[in-house]
Amino acid sequence: MNHEFVVGFSRQALEVMLLVSLPVLIVSMILGLVVSIFQSVTQIQEMTITFVPKIIGTFIALMAFGSWMMTKMADFLREVIMNIPNVVG
């Protein structure tokens, strides 16, 4: 196990993590921005209003992108398992 292997493996793990979390984070961020603009326009300063749209949007994003996310994580896990002999040997 050399330095390049560890760096490449770590980089790939971070890329998979970012790719898998990105759709849900973007949906949550956009919904938070829309609700914040709505609150500032209507001058409703209720803190709990932001949670319901974010929870619903996150659930919908997970339903829409869940299959793709699981495929990406399964492919990465398969590659990790295939590289076990390179790490041990």
Long-range contacts (C-beta under 8 A, 24 or more apart in sequence): 1-86, 1-87, 5-86, 5-87, 9-83, 12-76, 12-79, 13-76, 16-72, 16-73, 16-76, 19-72, 20-69, 20-72, 20-73, 23-61, 23-64, 23-65, 23-69, 24-58, 24-61, 24-62, 24-65, 27-57, 27-58, 27-60, 27-61, 28-54, 28-57, 28-58, 28-61, 30-57, 31-57
